[in-house]
Amino acid sequence: MNIDNLSSPQEIRIRDLMTDSFVSRHSNFRGLQTLVDASGIDNPEDISNEFFSRFIGAHTAFGSWADMLRAASIEFSRHKLGY
C-alpha cells in the first residue's frame, strides 16, 4: 500500500480525476473535453450547475455530476494507493 501518496492535502486537477480512460469507460465520449463540448457549456464554472449535472445523468453511467466525480475520486485514490 502506498499511503504516502495520500498523506498530505493536495490540489487535484479535474483532468487527473476524469481521465480519458475513466470517461470513455462510463460514457460514449472519448474523454472529458469531448463530454464537456457535447454538453454545450461555455464557461468552466458551469460544470457545477444543474444543467451539466442533468447532462451527465442522461449521457453517462452516473445519475449526476456529483456521482461521477465521487466515482472518479475513489478510482483515483485506489490508483494512488496501488490497488
Buried (B, 14 or more C-beta within 10 A) or exposed (E): EEEEEEEEEEEEEEEEBBBBEBBBEBBEBEBBEBBBEEBEBEEEEBBEEEEBBBBBBEBBEBEBBEBBBEBBEEBBBEEBEEE
